[in-house]
Amino acid sequence: MTRTQIIAGLLALTLAAGCKAQGNPAAVATQSSADADTNRRIEVMVRAKFDVPQDYTVAIGERAPARLPATMLCL
């Protein structure tokens, strides 16, 4: 094998390792403590990024898988 073929193979392997299938949205369980923690982190980030005062309520909706074509998942 040439050096170029090895580099191309390693690049393809690296890109393929980053791709994964999305889970089944029907299998989403009730909100757990991990989800509550994630919602809190999102709220803190939104408040900091957009300078939202504490007297405003920030409501985080239910998260769902993105509706992107499979080709866009591996950028």
Backbone torsions as a table, in degrees:
resi	resn	phi	psi	omega
1	MET	NA	145.5	177.7
2	THR	-87.4	165.4	-179.5
3	ARG	-61.4	-38.8	179.9
4	THR	-63.5	-40.8	179.2
5	GLN	-65.7	-39.6	179.0
6	ILE	-65.1	-44.7	179.6
7	ILE	-64.0	-42.7	178.9
8	ALA	-63.1	-40.5	178.0
9	GLY	-64.0	-43.7	178.4
10	LEU	-65.2	-38.1	177.3
11	LEU	-64.0	-44.8	178.6
12	ALA	-62.7	-40.7	178.8
13	LEU	-64.5	-41.2	179.2
14	THR	-64.3	-44.0	179.0
15	LEU	-66.1	-38.9	179.9
16	ALA	-68.5	-32.1	-179.9
17	ALA	-67.4	-27.0	-179.6
18	GLY	-80.1	-13.9	-178.8
19	CYS	-88.5	140.1	175.5
20	LYS	-153.1	155.3	179.6
21	ALA	-78.5	150.7	176.3
22	GLN	-82.5	152.7	179.8
23	GLY	-74.1	170.4	179.6
24	ASN	-78.6	119.1	-178.9
25	PRO	-63.7	-24.3	179.4
26	ALA	-71.2	-18.0	-177.3
27	ALA	-89.2	6.4	-179.6
28	VAL	-69.9	124.4	-179.2
29	ALA	-84.7	-179.8	177.7
30	THR	-64.9	162.5	-176.1
31	GLN	-63.1	122.6	-179.0
32	SER	-100.5	-178.8	178.6
33	SER	-66.3	-30.2	176.9
34	ALA	-65.7	-40.5	177.4
35	ASP	-65.5	-41.1	178.7
36	ALA	-62.8	-40.2	178.2
37	ASP	-64.8	-42.4	178.3
38	THR	-63.7	-42.8	177.8
39	ASN	-60.9	-40.9	179.4
40	ARG	-64.2	-41.9	178.9
41	ARG	-64.3	-39.8	177.8
42	ILE	-63.9	-43.6	179.2
43	GLU	-60.4	-45.6	-179.9
44	VAL	-62.0	-41.9	-179.9
45	MET	-65.1	-42.4	179.8
46	VAL	-64.9	-43.8	179.1
47	ARG	-61.0	-42.0	-178.7
48	ALA	-71.4	-43.2	-175.5
49	LYS	-68.1	-41.2	-174.2
50	PHE	-108.5	10.1	177.0
51	ASP	53.4	51.6	179.7
52	VAL	-84.3	123.1	-179.8
53	PRO	-65.3	158.7	-178.6
54	GLN	-67.9	-22.7	-179.2
55	ASP	-80.3	-1.4	173.6
56	TYR	-97.3	143.4	178.0
57	THR	-91.5	131.2	175.7
58	VAL	-109.7	116.2	-179.7
59	ALA	-104.7	128.3	179.1
60	ILE	-100.8	120.2	179.3
61	GLY	-77.4	177.2	179.6
62	GLU	-69.4	133.0	177.7
63	ARG	-82.6	147.0	179.4
64	ALA	-141.3	157.4	178.3
65	PRO	-61.1	145.7	178.0
66	ALA	-68.9	148.2	178.5
67	ARG	-99.9	67.7	179.5
68	LEU	-108.1	146.9	174.5
69	PRO	-61.7	151.8	-177.7
70	ALA	-58.0	-29.7	-179.5
71	THR	-69.4	-23.0	-179.1
72	MET	-87.1	-10.7	-177.4
73	LEU	-73.9	-22.5	-176.1
74	CYS	-112.7	73.2	179.6
75	LEU	-96.0	NA	NA
